[in-house]
Amino acid sequence: MRVELRLYATLRRFAPNAEGGALFVEMPEGASAADLIAKVKVDAGEVHILMVNGRSSPFVQRLAEGDRIGLFPAIGGG
């Protein structure tokens, strides 16, 4: 299955050649968001928010064809 992965802010460094931080990744059926993160070699410890199709999701979330996954780091401000 093919899913779309978008990396935001400092996580974009894990895919420097991805236009706009977007990657299209082929994953096996039954793969989880954690499997996707491992496949693209993003440091899971840096992922603070995981969104699947616009909803906050756990790393164990199973993915489906066409899912849109967004990874966000912790962001500080004040």
PQR file with spaces between the fields and no chain letter, atoms N, CA, C, O and H, PARSE charges and radii, in Angstrom:
ATOM       1  N    MET     1       0.846   -1.179    0.000 -0.4000 1.5000
ATOM       2  CA   MET     1       0.000    0.000    0.000 -0.0000 2.0000
ATOM       3  C    MET     1       0.888    1.237    0.000  0.5500 1.7000
ATOM       4  O    MET     1       2.039    1.194    0.434 -0.5500 1.4000
ATOM       5  N    ARG     2       0.340    2.325   -0.488 -0.4000 1.5000
ATOM       6  CA   ARG     2       1.093    3.573   -0.569 -0.0000 2.0000
ATOM       7  C    ARG     2       0.470    4.583    0.386  0.5500 1.7000
ATOM       8  O    ARG     2      -0.744    4.787    0.385 -0.5500 1.4000
ATOM       9  H    ARG     2      -0.595    2.360   -0.841  0.4000 1.0000
ATOM      10  N    VAL     3       1.319    5.217    1.206 -0.4000 1.5000
ATOM      11  CA   VAL     3       0.862    6.244    2.132 -0.0000 2.0000
ATOM      12  C    VAL     3       1.678    7.514    1.910  0.5500 1.7000
ATOM      13  O    VAL     3       2.781    7.473    1.365 -0.5500 1.4000
ATOM      14  H    VAL     3       2.306    5.051    1.207  0.4000 1.0000
ATOM      15  N    GLU     4       1.124    8.625    2.336 -0.4000 1.5000
ATOM      16  CA   GLU     4       1.818    9.904    2.244 -0.0000 2.0000
ATOM      17  C    GLU     4       2.310   10.292    3.628  0.5500 1.7000
ATOM      18  O    GLU     4       1.542   10.303    4.590 -0.5500 1.4000
ATOM      19  H    GLU     4       0.229    8.658    2.779  0.4000 1.0000
ATOM      20  N    LEU     5       3.579   10.606    3.720 -0.4000 1.5000
ATOM      21  CA   LEU     5       4.187   11.015    4.979 -0.0000 2.0000
ATOM      22  C    LEU     5       4.664   12.451    4.856  0.5500 1.7000
ATOM      23  O    LEU     5       5.386   12.798    3.921 -0.5500 1.4000
ATOM      24  H    LEU     5       4.203   10.597    2.938  0.4000 1.0000
ATOM      25  N    ARG     6       4.259   13.281    5.804 -0.4000 1.5000
ATOM      26  CA   ARG     6       4.723   14.670    5.837 -0.0000 2.0000
ATOM      27  C    ARG     6       5.488   14.899    7.132  0.5500 1.7000
ATOM      28  O    ARG     6       5.021   14.577    8.224 -0.5500 1.4000
ATOM      29  H    ARG     6       3.673   12.999    6.564  0.4000 1.0000
ATOM      30  N    LEU     7       6.661   15.455    6.976 -0.4000 1.5000
ATOM      31  CA   LEU     7       7.521   15.768    8.114 -0.0000 2.0000
ATOM      32  C    LEU     7       7.509   17.271    8.321  0.5500 1.7000
ATOM      33  O    LEU     7       7.625   18.035    7.363 -0.5500 1.4000
ATOM      34  H    LEU     7       7.041   15.717    6.089  0.4000 1.0000
ATOM      35  N    TYR     8       7.370   17.696    9.566 -0.4000 1.5000
ATOM      36  CA   TYR     8       7.259   19.118    9.867 -0.0000 2.0000
ATOM      37  C    TYR     8       8.417   19.603   10.725  0.5500 1.7000
ATOM      38  O    TYR     8       9.022   18.853   11.491 -0.5500 1.4000
ATOM      39  H    TYR     8       7.276   17.076   10.344  0.4000 1.0000
ATOM      40  N    ALA     9       8.697   20.888   10.562 -0.4000 1.5000
ATOM      41  CA   ALA     9       9.716   21.599   11.347 -0.0000 2.0000
ATOM      42  C    ALA     9      11.054   20.865   11.307  0.5500 1.7000
ATOM      43  O    ALA     9      11.541   20.529   10.228 -0.5500 1.4000
ATOM      44  H    ALA     9       8.206   21.497    9.939  0.4000 1.0000
ATOM      45  N    THR    10      11.642   20.618   12.452 -0.4000 1.5000
ATOM      46  CA   THR    10      12.989   20.024   12.501 -0.0000 2.0000
ATOM      47  C    THR    10      13.038   18.595   11.981  0.5500 1.7000
ATOM      48  O    THR    10      14.121   18.100   11.667 -0.5500 1.4000
ATOM      49  H    THR    10      11.246   20.891   13.329  0.4000 1.0000
ATOM      50  N    LEU    11      11.897   17.918   11.881 -0.4000 1.5000
ATOM      51  CA   LEU    11      11.891   16.541   11.367 -0.0000 2.0000
ATOM      52  C    LEU    11      12.144   16.486    9.863  0.5500 1.7000
ATOM      53  O    LEU    11      12.452   15.421    9.330 -0.5500 1.4000
ATOM      54  H    LEU    11      11.018   18.320   12.137  0.4000 1.0000
ATOM      55  N    ARG    12      12.021   17.605    9.184 -0.4000 1.5000
ATOM      56  CA   ARG    12      12.263   17.621    7.728 -0.0000 2.0000
ATOM      57  C    ARG    12      13.694   17.218    7.376  0.5500 1.7000
ATOM      58  O    ARG    12      13.967   16.799    6.251 -0.5500 1.4000
ATOM      59  H    ARG    12      11.771   18.471    9.617  0.4000 1.0000
ATOM      60  N    ARG    13      14.592   17.343    8.329 -0.4000 1.5000
ATOM      61  CA   ARG    13      15.984   16.980    8.041 -0.0000 2.0000
ATOM      62  C    ARG    13      16.144   15.486    7.748  0.5500 1.7000
ATOM      63  O    ARG    13      17.151   15.075    7.172 -0.5500 1.4000
ATOM      64  H    ARG    13      14.371   17.683    9.243  0.4000 1.0000
ATOM      65  N    PHE    14      15.163   14.675    8.137 -0.4000 1.5000
ATOM      66  CA   PHE    14      15.220   13.246    7.857 -0.0000 2.0000
ATOM      67  C    PHE    14      14.867   12.928    6.398  0.5500 1.7000
ATOM      68  O    PHE    14      15.060   11.801    5.942 -0.5500 1.4000
ATOM      69  H    PHE    14      14.345   15.009    8.606  0.4000 1.0000
ATOM      70  N    ALA    15      14.359   13.909    5.681 -0.4000 1.5000
ATOM      71  CA   ALA    15      14.023   13.736    4.265 -0.0000 2.0000
ATOM      72  C    ALA    15      14.356   15.020    3.518  0.5500 1.7000
ATOM      73  O    ALA    15      13.460   15.700    3.018 -0.5500 1.4000
ATOM      74  H    ALA    15      14.202   14.824    6.052  0.4000 1.0000
ATOM      75  N    PRO    16      15.638   15.356    3.440 -0.5600 1.5000
ATOM      76  CA   PRO    16      16.027   16.652    2.865  0.2800 2.0000
ATOM      77  C    PRO    16      15.639   16.829    1.402  0.5500 1.7000
ATOM      78  O    PRO    16      15.517   17.965    0.943 -0.5500 1.4000
ATOM      79  N    ASN    17      15.445   15.758    0.665 -0.4000 1.5000
ATOM      80  CA   ASN    17      15.099   15.866   -0.752 -0.0000 2.0000
ATOM      81  C    ASN    17      13.603   15.804   -1.012  0.5500 1.7000
ATOM      82  O    ASN    17      13.171   15.880   -2.163 -0.5500 1.4000
ATOM      83  H    ASN    17      15.545   14.836    1.038  0.4000 1.0000
ATOM      84  N    ALA    18      12.810   15.668    0.039 -0.4000 1.5000
ATOM      85  CA   ALA    18      11.354   15.590   -0.120 -0.0000 2.0000
ATOM      86  C    ALA    18      10.798   16.993   -0.317  0.5500 1.7000
ATOM      87  O    ALA    18      10.986   17.869    0.528 -0.5500 1.4000
ATOM      88  H    ALA    18      13.161   15.606    0.974  0.4000 1.0000
ATOM      89  N    GLU    19      10.123   17.197   -1.418 -0.4000 1.5000
ATOM      90  CA   GLU    19       9.568   18.515   -1.720 -0.0000 2.0000
ATOM      91  C    GLU    19       8.481   18.863   -0.710  0.5500 1.7000
ATOM      92  O    GLU    19       7.485   18.150   -0.592 -0.5500 1.4000
ATOM      93  H    GLU    19       9.970   16.486   -2.104  0.4000 1.0000
ATOM      94  N    GLY    20       8.670   19.940    0.005 -0.4000 1.5000
ATOM      95  CA   GLY    20       7.691   20.351    1.012 -0.0000 2.0000
ATOM      96  C    GLY    20       7.616   19.412    2.193  0.5500 1.7000
ATOM      97  O    GLY    20       6.656   19.456    2.963 -0.5500 1.4000
ATOM      98  H    GLY    20       9.479   20.520   -0.091  0.4000 1.0000
ATOM      99  N    GLY    21       8.615   18.563    2.347 -0.4000 1.5000
ATOM     100  CA   GLY    21       8.617   17.617    3.456 -0.0000 2.0000
ATOM     101  C    GLY    21       7.716   16.420    3.244  0.5500 1.7000
ATOM     102  O    GLY    21       7.474   15.668    4.189 -0.5500 1.4000
ATOM     103  H    GLY    21       9.394   18.526    1.722  0.4000 1.0000
ATOM     104  N    ALA    22       7.204   16.212    2.028 -0.4000 1.5000
ATOM     105  CA   ALA    22       6.282   15.099    1.753 -0.0000 2.0000
ATOM     106  C    ALA    22       6.995   13.944    1.062  0.5500 1.7000
ATOM     107  O    ALA    22       7.786   14.136    0.139 -0.5500 1.4000
ATOM     108  H    ALA    22       7.400   16.822    1.260  0.4000 1.0000
ATOM     109  N    LEU    23       6.694   12.750    1.533 -0.4000 1.5000
ATOM     110  CA   LEU    23       7.213   11.518    0.931 -0.0000 2.0000
ATOM     111  C    LEU    23       6.046   10.579    0.659  0.5500 1.7000
ATOM     112  O    LEU    23       5.068   10.565    1.406 -0.5500 1.4000
ATOM     113  H    LEU    23       6.051   12.594    2.283  0.4000 1.0000
ATOM     114  N    PHE    24       6.147    9.803   -0.400 -0.4000 1.5000
ATOM     115  CA   PHE    24       5.182    8.741   -0.655 -0.0000 2.0000
ATOM     116  C    PHE    24       5.929    7.440   -0.443  0.5500 1.7000
ATOM     117  O    PHE    24       6.958    7.189   -1.072 -0.5500 1.4000
ATOM     118  H    PHE    24       6.941    9.814   -1.007  0.4000 1.0000
ATOM     119  N    VAL    25       5.404    6.615    0.447 -0.4000 1.5000
ATOM     120  CA   VAL    25       6.126    5.429    0.896 -0.0000 2.0000
ATOM     121  C    VAL    25       5.267    4.185    0.676  0.5500 1.7000
ATOM     122  O    VAL    25       4.083    4.169    1.011 -0.5500 1.4000
ATOM     123  H    VAL    25       4.569    6.818    0.958  0.4000 1.0000
ATOM     124  N    GLU    26       5.877    3.148    0.113 -0.4000 1.5000
ATOM     125  CA   GLU    26       5.204    1.857   -0.036 -0.0000 2.0000
ATOM     126  C    GLU    26       5.405    1.064    1.251  0.5500 1.7000
ATOM     127  O    GLU    26       6.532    0.889    1.714 -0.5500 1.4000
ATOM     128  H    GLU    26       6.839    3.161   -0.159  0.4000 1.0000
ATOM     129  N    MET    27       4.311    0.593    1.819 -0.4000 1.5000
ATOM     130  CA   MET    27       4.345   -0.177    3.062 -0.0000 2.0000
ATOM     131  C    MET    27       3.563   -1.469    2.872  0.5500 1.7000
ATOM     132  O    MET    27       2.626   -1.514    2.075 -0.5500 1.4000
ATOM     133  H    MET    27       3.396    0.736    1.443  0.4000 1.0000
ATOM     134  N    PRO    28       3.938   -2.521    3.596 -0.5600 1.5000
ATOM     135  CA   PRO    28       3.170   -3.768    3.510  0.2800 2.0000
ATOM     136  C    PRO    28       1.814   -3.629    4.213  0.5500 1.7000
ATOM     137  O    PRO    28       1.664   -2.815    5.124 -0.5500 1.4000
ATOM     138  N    GLU    29       0.854   -4.407    3.798 -0.4000 1.5000
ATOM     139  CA   GLU    29      -0.451   -4.416    4.459 -0.0000 2.0000
ATOM     140  C    GLU    29      -0.262   -4.743    5.939  0.5500 1.7000
ATOM     141  O    GLU    29       0.558   -5.586    6.302 -0.5500 1.4000
ATOM     142  H    GLU    29       0.975   -5.069    3.058  0.4000 1.0000
ATOM     143  N    GLY    30      -1.031   -4.066    6.781 -0.4000 1.5000
ATOM     144  CA   GLY    30      -0.959   -4.314    8.219 -0.0000 2.0000
ATOM     145  C    GLY    30       0.137   -3.538    8.931  0.5500 1.7000
ATOM     146  O    GLY    30       0.304   -3.683   10.142 -0.5500 1.4000
ATOM     147  H    GLY    30      -1.698   -3.381    6.486  0.4000 1.0000
ATOM     148  N    ALA    31       0.892   -2.713    8.201 -0.4000 1.5000
ATOM     149  CA   ALA    31       1.972   -1.943    8.817 -0.0000 2.0000
ATOM     150  C    ALA    31       1.398   -0.875    9.744  0.5500 1.7000
ATOM     151  O    ALA    31       0.309   -0.348    9.516 -0.5500 1.4000
ATOM     152  H    ALA    31       0.757   -2.595    7.217  0.4000 1.0000
ATOM     153  N    SER    32       2.150   -0.573   10.787 -0.4000 1.5000
ATOM     154  CA   SER    32       1.746    0.461   11.737 -0.0000 2.0000
ATOM     155  C    SER    32       2.488    1.762   11.449  0.5500 1.7000
ATOM     156  O    SER    32       3.416    1.799   10.642 -0.5500 1.4000
ATOM     157  H    SER    32       3.035   -1.001   10.973  0.4000 1.0000
ATOM     158  N    ALA    33       2.066    2.810   12.115 -0.4000 1.5000
ATOM     159  CA   ALA    33       2.769    4.087   11.996 -0.0000 2.0000
ATOM     160  C    ALA    33       4.208    3.938   12.487  0.5500 1.7000
ATOM     161  O    ALA    33       5.119    4.537   11.916 -0.5500 1.4000
ATOM     162  H    ALA    33       1.312    2.780   12.771  0.4000 1.0000
ATOM     163  N    ALA    34       4.420    3.154   13.529 -0.4000 1.5000
ATOM     164  CA   ALA    34       5.783    2.912   14.028 -0.0000 2.0000
ATOM     165  C    ALA    34       6.635    2.228   12.966  0.5500 1.7000
ATOM     166  O    ALA    34       7.817    2.541   12.826 -0.5500 1.4000
ATOM     167  H    ALA    34       3.680    2.667   13.993  0.4000 1.0000
ATOM     168  N    ASP    35       6.047    1.298   12.216 -0.4000 1.5000
ATOM     169  CA   ASP    35       6.783    0.635   11.126 -0.0000 2.0000
ATOM     170  C    ASP    35       7.206    1.654   10.071  0.5500 1.7000
ATOM     171  O    ASP    35       8.320    1.591    9.552 -0.5500 1.4000
ATOM     172  H    ASP    35       5.087    1.044   12.329  0.4000 1.0000
ATOM     173  N    LEU    36       6.319    2.585    9.759 -0.4000 1.5000
ATOM     174  CA   LEU    36       6.623    3.627    8.781 -0.0000 2.0000
ATOM     175  C    LEU    36       7.764    4.515    9.270  0.5500 1.7000
ATOM     176  O    LEU    36       8.695    4.811    8.521 -0.5500 1.4000
ATOM     177  H    LEU    36       5.414    2.636   10.181  0.4000 1.0000
ATOM     178  N    ILE    37       7.688    4.934   10.523 -0.4000 1.5000
ATOM     179  CA   ILE    37       8.731    5.784   11.098 -0.0000 2.0000
ATOM     180  C    ILE    37      10.082    5.088   11.037  0.5500 1.7000
ATOM     181  O    ILE    37      11.090    5.712   10.707 -0.5500 1.4000
ATOM     182  H    ILE    37       6.932    4.694   11.132  0.4000 1.0000
ATOM     183  N    ALA    38      10.106    3.804   11.353 -0.4000 1.5000
ATOM     184  CA   ALA    38      11.357    3.035   11.302 -0.0000 2.0000
ATOM     185  C    ALA    38      11.865    2.910    9.867  0.5500 1.7000
ATOM     186  O    ALA    38      13.066    3.011    9.618 -0.5500 1.4000
ATOM     187  H    ALA    38       9.286    3.297   11.621  0.4000 1.0000
ATOM     188  N    LYS    39      10.954    2.691    8.930 -0.4000 1.5000
ATOM     189  CA   LYS    39      11.361    2.500    7.538 -0.0000 2.0000
ATOM     190  C    LYS    39      12.053    3.731    6.976  0.5500 1.7000
ATOM     191  O    LYS    39      13.034    3.610    6.243 -0.5500 1.4000
ATOM     192  H    LYS    39       9.978    2.609    9.132  0.4000 1.0000
ATOM     193  N    VAL    40      11.557    4.906    7.308 -0.4000 1.5000
ATOM     194  CA   VAL    40      12.141    6.134    6.767 -0.0000 2.0000
ATOM     195  C    VAL    40      13.259    6.676    7.654  0.5500 1.7000
ATOM     196  O    VAL    40      13.830    7.733    7.385 -0.5500 1.4000
ATOM     197  H    VAL    40      10.759    5.004    7.903  0.4000 1.0000
ATOM     198  N    LYS    41      13.557    5.932    8.715 -0.4000 1.5000
ATOM     199  CA   LYS    41      14.688    6.240    9.609 -0.0000 2.0000
ATOM     200  C    LYS    41      14.563    7.587   10.326  0.5500 1.7000
ATOM     201  O    LYS    41      15.545    8.306   10.512 -0.5500 1.4000
ATOM     202  H    LYS    41      13.093    5.073    8.934  0.4000 1.0000
ATOM     203  N    VAL    42      13.332    7.906   10.723 -0.4000 1.5000
ATOM     204  CA   VAL    42      13.111    9.070   11.575 -0.0000 2.0000
ATOM     205  C    VAL    42      13.305    8.610   13.018  0.5500 1.7000
ATOM     206  O    VAL    42      12.849    7.529   13.391 -0.5500 1.4000
ATOM     207  H    VAL    42      12.535    7.321   10.572  0.4000 1.0000
ATOM     208  N    ASP    43      13.973    9.416   13.824 -0.4000 1.5000
ATOM     209  CA   ASP    43      14.172    9.100   15.239 -0.0000 2.0000
ATOM     210  C    ASP    43      12.830    9.235   15.957  0.5500 1.7000
ATOM     211  O    ASP    43      12.343   10.348   16.160 -0.5500 1.4000
ATOM     212  H    ASP    43      14.344   10.294   13.521  0.4000 1.0000
ATOM     213  N    ALA    44      12.234    8.113   16.339 -0.4000 1.5000
ATOM     214  CA   ALA    44      10.911    8.113   16.967 -0.0000 2.0000
ATOM     215  C    ALA    44      10.889    8.934   18.248  0.5500 1.7000
ATOM     216  O    ALA    44       9.841    9.459   18.624 -0.5500 1.4000
ATOM     217  H    ALA    44      12.629    7.209   16.174  0.4000 1.0000
ATOM     218  N    GLY    45      12.023    9.052   18.922 -0.4000 1.5000
ATOM     219  CA   GLY    45      12.095    9.843   20.136 -0.0000 2.0000
ATOM     220  C    GLY    45      11.889   11.330   19.901  0.5500 1.7000
ATOM     221  O    GLY    45      11.599   12.073   20.839 -0.5500 1.4000
ATOM     222  H    GLY    45      12.874    8.625   18.616  0.4000 1.0000
ATOM     223  N    GLU    46      12.034   11.766   18.668 -0.4000 1.5000
ATOM     224  CA   GLU    46      11.838   13.175   18.328 -0.0000 2.0000
ATOM     225  C    GLU    46      10.411   13.475   17.871  0.5500 1.7000
ATOM     226  O    GLU    46      10.053   14.638   17.683 -0.5500 1.4000
ATOM     227  H    GLU    46      12.270   11.163   17.906  0.4000 1.0000
ATOM     228  N    VAL    47       9.603   12.442   17.693 -0.4000 1.5000
ATOM     229  CA   VAL    47       8.224   12.638   17.239 -0.0000 2.0000
ATOM     230  C    VAL    47       7.342   12.884   18.456  0.5500 1.7000
ATOM     231  O    VAL    47       7.179   12.007   19.305 -0.5500 1.4000
ATOM     232  H    VAL    47       9.895   11.498   17.845  0.4000 1.0000
ATOM     233  N    HIS    48       6.776   14.078   18.533 -0.4000 1.5000
ATOM     234  CA   HIS    48       5.924   14.434   19.671 -0.0000 2.0000
ATOM     235  C    HIS    48       4.441   14.229   19.341  0.5500 1.7000
ATOM     236  O    HIS    48       3.653   13.832   20.199 -0.5500 1.4000
ATOM     237  H    HIS    48       6.908   14.790   17.843  0.4000 1.0000
ATOM     238  N    ILE    49       4.080   14.502   18.099 -0.4000 1.5000
ATOM     239  CA   ILE    49       2.688   14.341   17.665 -0.0000 2.0000
ATOM     240  C    ILE    49       2.666   13.546   16.369  0.5500 1.7000
ATOM     241  O    ILE    49       3.425   13.828   15.442 -0.5500 1.4000
ATOM     242  H    ILE    49       4.720   14.824   17.402  0.4000 1.0000
ATOM     243  N    LEU    50       1.794   12.554   16.315 -0.4000 1.5000
ATOM     244  CA   LEU    50       1.590   11.724   15.128 -0.0000 2.0000
ATOM     245  C    LEU    50       0.134   11.888   14.713  0.5500 1.7000
ATOM     246  O    LEU    50      -0.779   11.628   15.496 -0.5500 1.4000
ATOM     247  H    LEU    50       1.178   12.324   17.069  0.4000 1.0000
ATOM     248  N    MET    51      -0.068   12.315   13.492 -0.4000 1.5000
ATOM     249  CA   MET    51      -1.425   12.488   12.967 -0.0000 2.0000
ATOM     250  C    MET    51      -1.633   11.526   11.795  0.5500 1.7000
ATOM     251  O    MET    51      -0.773   11.398   10.924 -0.5500 1.4000
ATOM     252  H    MET    51       0.674   12.525   12.855  0.4000 1.0000
ATOM     253  N    VAL    52      -2.778   10.859   11.787 -0.4000 1.5000
ATOM     254  CA   VAL    52      -3.161   10.022   10.653 -0.0000 2.0000
ATOM     255  C    VAL    52      -4.490   10.557   10.151  0.5500 1.7000
ATOM     256  O    VAL    52      -5.496   10.540   10.861 -0.5500 1.4000
ATOM     257  H    VAL    52      -3.477   10.963   12.494  0.4000 1.0000
ATOM     258  N    ASN    53      -4.473   11.035    8.905 -0.4000 1.5000
ATOM     259  CA   ASN    53      -5.672   11.619    8.293 -0.0000 2.0000
ATOM     260  C    ASN    53      -6.270   12.731    9.148  0.5500 1.7000
ATOM     261  O    ASN    53      -7.488   12.838    9.291 -0.5500 1.4000
ATOM     262  H    ASN    53      -3.656   11.049    8.329  0.4000 1.0000
ATOM     263  N    GLY    54      -5.384   13.562    9.717 -0.4000 1.5000
ATOM     264  CA   GLY    54      -5.825   14.726   10.469 -0.0000 2.0000
ATOM     265  C    GLY    54      -6.224   14.472   11.904  0.5500 1.7000
ATOM     266  O    GLY    54      -6.721   15.377   12.574 -0.5500 1.4000
ATOM     267  H    GLY    54      -4.394   13.475    9.600  0.4000 1.0000
ATOM     268  N    ARG    55      -6.017   13.243   12.398 -0.4000 1.5000
ATOM     269  CA   ARG    55      -6.385   12.930   13.779 -0.0000 2.0000
ATOM     270  C    ARG    55      -5.173   12.423   14.541  0.5500 1.7000
ATOM     271  O    ARG    55      -4.378   11.637   14.025 -0.5500 1.4000
ATOM     272  H    ARG    55      -5.614   12.507   11.854  0.4000 1.0000
ATOM     273  N    SER    56      -5.048   12.881   15.767 -0.4000 1.5000
ATOM     274  CA   SER    56      -3.961   12.411   16.619 -0.0000 2.0000
ATOM     275  C    SER    56      -4.089   10.904   16.783  0.5500 1.7000
ATOM     276  O    SER    56      -5.175   10.391   17.051 -0.5500 1.4000
ATOM     277  H    SER    56      -5.694   13.519   16.186  0.4000 1.0000
ATOM     278  N    SER    57      -2.970   10.195   16.621 -0.4000 1.5000
ATOM     279  CA   SER    57      -2.997    8.728   16.634 -0.0000 2.0000
ATOM     280  C    SER    57      -1.808    8.180   17.407  0.5500 1.7000
ATOM     281  O    SER    57      -0.781    8.847   17.539 -0.5500 1.4000
ATOM     282  H    SER    57      -2.087   10.612   16.404  0.4000 1.0000
ATOM     283  N    PRO    58      -1.951    6.959   17.919 -0.5600 1.5000
ATOM     284  CA   PRO    58      -0.827    6.309   18.600  0.2800 2.0000
ATOM     285  C    PRO    58       0.113    5.682   17.577  0.5500 1.7000
ATOM     286  O    PRO    58      -0.263    5.470   16.424 -0.5500 1.4000
ATOM     287  N    PHE    59       1.322    5.389   18.001 -0.4000 1.5000
ATOM     288  CA   PHE    59       2.310    4.782   17.115 -0.0000 2.0000
ATOM     289  C    PHE    59       1.870    3.394   16.630  0.5500 1.7000
ATOM     290  O    PHE    59       2.330    2.933   15.586 -0.5500 1.4000
ATOM     291  H    PHE    59       1.628    5.561   18.938  0.4000 1.0000
ATOM     292  N    VAL    60       0.993    2.732   17.371 -0.4000 1.5000
ATOM     293  CA   VAL    60       0.533    1.394   16.978 -0.0000 2.0000
ATOM     294  C    VAL    60      -0.594    1.437   15.949  0.5500 1.7000
ATOM     295  O    VAL    60      -1.068    0.392   15.503 -0.5500 1.4000
ATOM     296  H    VAL    60       0.619    3.106   18.219  0.4000 1.0000
ATOM     297  N    GLN    61      -1.024    2.639   15.571 -0.4000 1.5000
ATOM     298  CA   GLN    61      -2.094    2.800   14.578 -0.0000 2.0000
ATOM     299  C    GLN    61      -1.755    2.036   13.304  0.5500 1.7000
ATOM     300  O    GLN    61      -0.686    2.238   12.728 -0.5500 1.4000
ATOM     301  H    GLN    61      -0.639    3.488   15.933  0.4000 1.0000
ATOM     302  N    ARG    62      -2.650    1.163   12.860 -0.4000 1.5000
ATOM     303  CA   ARG    62      -2.475    0.456   11.596 -0.0000 2.0000
ATOM     304  C    ARG    62      -2.808    1.404   10.458  0.5500 1.7000
ATOM     305  O    ARG    62      -3.760    2.180   10.535 -0.5500 1.4000
ATOM     306  H    ARG    62      -3.519    0.999   13.328  0.4000 1.0000
ATOM     307  N    LEU    63      -2.016    1.330    9.409 -0.4000 1.5000
ATOM     308  CA   LEU    63      -2.192    2.211    8.262 -0.0000 2.0000
ATOM     309  C    LEU    63      -2.977    1.527    7.162  0.5500 1.7000
ATOM     310  O    LEU    63      -3.025    0.300    7.082 -0.5500 1.4000
ATOM     311  H    LEU    63      -1.242    0.700    9.346  0.4000 1.0000
ATOM     312  N    ALA    64      -3.592    2.342    6.313 -0.4000 1.5000
ATOM     313  CA   ALA    64      -4.363    1.840    5.180 -0.0000 2.0000
ATOM     314  C    ALA    64      -3.933    2.593    3.922  0.5500 1.7000
ATOM     315  O    ALA    64      -3.356    3.678    3.998 -0.5500 1.4000
ATOM     316  H    ALA    64      -3.552    3.339    6.379  0.4000 1.0000
ATOM     317  N    GLU    65      -4.221    2.005    2.781 -0.4000 1.5000
ATOM     318  CA   GLU    65      -3.913    2.621    1.486 -0.0000 2.0000
ATOM     319  C    GLU    65      -4.394    4.069    1.459  0.5500 1.7000
ATOM     320  O    GLU    65      -5.546    4.355    1.786 -0.5500 1.4000
ATOM     321  H    GLU    65      -4.689    1.124    2.719  0.4000 1.0000
ATOM     322  N    GLY    66      -3.501    4.982    1.066 -0.4000 1.5000
ATOM     323  CA   GLY    66      -3.862    6.380    0.903 -0.0000 2.0000
ATOM     324  C    GLY    66      -3.850    7.218    2.164  0.5500 1.7000
ATOM     325  O    GLY    66      -4.143    8.412    2.104 -0.5500 1.4000
ATOM     326  H    GLY    66      -2.565    4.749    0.800  0.4000 1.0000
ATOM     327  N    ASP    67      -3.517    6.627    3.311 -0.4000 1.5000
ATOM     328  CA   ASP    67      -3.467    7.411    4.544 -0.0000 2.0000
ATOM     329  C    ASP    67      -2.454    8.541    4.417  0.5500 1.7000
ATOM     330  O    ASP    67      -1.446    8.422    3.720 -0.5500 1.4000
ATOM     331  H    ASP    67      -3.279    5.657    3.359  0.4000 1.0000
ATOM     332  N    ARG    68      -2.749    9.642    5.107 -0.4000 1.5000
ATOM     333  CA   ARG    68      -1.844   10.790    5.183 -0.0000 2.0000
ATOM     334  C    ARG    68      -1.342   10.890    6.613  0.5500 1.7000
ATOM     335  O    ARG    68      -2.125   11.086    7.543 -0.5500 1.4000
ATOM     336  H    ARG    68      -3.568    9.738    5.673  0.4000 1.0000
ATOM     337  N    ILE    69      -0.044   10.755    6.784 -0.4000 1.5000
ATOM     338  CA   ILE    69       0.558   10.749    8.107 -0.0000 2.0000
ATOM     339  C    ILE    69       1.407   12.012    8.266  0.5500 1.7000
ATOM     340  O    ILE    69       2.192   12.359    7.383 -0.5500 1.4000
ATOM     341  H    ILE    69       0.592   10.595    6.029  0.4000 1.0000
ATOM     342  N    GLY    70       1.244   12.679    9.379 -0.4000 1.5000
ATOM     343  CA   GLY    70       2.040   13.865    9.696 -0.0000 2.0000
ATOM     344  C    GLY    70       2.805   13.628   10.978  0.5500 1.7000
ATOM     345  O    GLY    70       2.246   13.153   11.967 -0.5500 1.4000
ATOM     346  H    GLY    70       0.607   12.398   10.096  0.4000 1.0000
ATOM     347  N    LEU    71       4.094   13.960   10.962 -0.4000 1.5000
ATOM     348  CA   LEU    71       4.942   13.828   12.145 -0.0000 2.0000
ATOM     349  C    LEU    71       5.412   15.211   12.563  0.5500 1.7000
ATOM     350  O    LEU    71       5.915   15.980   11.744 -0.5500 1.4000
ATOM     351  H    LEU    71       4.548   14.345   10.158  0.4000 1.0000
ATOM     352  N    PHE    72       5.245   15.519   13.837 -0.4000 1.5000
ATOM     353  CA   PHE    72       5.605   16.823   14.382 -0.0000 2.0000
ATOM     354  C    PHE    72       6.532   16.650   15.574  0.5500 1.7000
ATOM     355  O    PHE    72       6.305   15.777   16.411 -0.5500 1.4000
ATOM     356  H    PHE    72       4.836   14.894   14.502  0.4000 1.0000
ATOM     357  N    PRO    73       7.576   17.472   15.663 -0.5600 1.5000
ATOM     358  CA   PRO    73       8.427   17.448   16.840  0.2800 2.0000
ATOM     359  C    PRO    73       7.804   18.280   17.962  0.5500 1.7000
ATOM     360  O    PRO    73       6.817   18.983   17.746 -0.5500 1.4000
ATOM     361  N    ALA    74       8.383   18.195   19.154 -0.4000 1.5000
ATOM     362  CA   ALA    74       7.965   19.105   20.224 -0.0000 2.0000
ATOM     363  C    ALA    74       8.366   20.517   19.792  0.5500 1.7000
ATOM     364  O    ALA    74       9.463   20.736   19.280 -0.5500 1.4000
ATOM     365  H    ALA    74       9.185   17.624   19.330  0.4000 1.0000
ATOM     366  N    ILE    75       7.470   21.448   20.004 -0.4000 1.5000
ATOM     367  CA   ILE    75       7.736   22.821   19.593 -0.0000 2.0000
ATOM     368  C    ILE    75       7.599   23.710   20.819  0.5500 1.7000
ATOM     369  O    ILE    75       6.584   23.674   21.515 -0.5500 1.4000
ATOM     370  H    ILE    75       6.579   21.270   20.420  0.4000 1.0000
ATOM     371  N    GLY    76       8.611   24.495   21.072 -0.4000 1.5000
ATOM     372  CA   GLY    76       8.594   25.387   22.228 -0.0000 2.0000
ATOM     373  C    GLY    76       8.324   26.809   21.794  0.5500 1.7000
ATOM     374  O    GLY    76       8.432   27.155   20.618 -0.5500 1.4000
ATOM     375  H    GLY    76       9.435   24.524   20.506  0.4000 1.0000
ATOM     376  N    GLY    77       7.984   27.591   22.729 -0.4000 1.5000
ATOM     377  CA   GLY    77       7.743   28.994   22.448 -0.0000 2.0000
ATOM     378  C    GLY    77       7.388   29.709   23.735  0.5500 1.7000
ATOM     379  O    GLY    77       7.352   29.115   24.813 -0.5500 1.4000
ATOM     380  H    GLY    77       7.896   27.310   23.684  0.4000 1.0000
ATOM     381  N    GLY    78       7.137   30.951   23.601 -0.4000 1.5000
ATOM     382  CA   GLY    78       6.791   31.637   24.832 -0.0000 2.0000
ATOM     383  C    GLY    78       6.577   33.073   24.689  0.5500 1.7000
ATOM     384  O    GLY    78       6.278   33.754   25.670 -0.5500 1.4000
ATOM     385  H    GLY    78       7.167   31.433   22.726  0.4000 1.0000
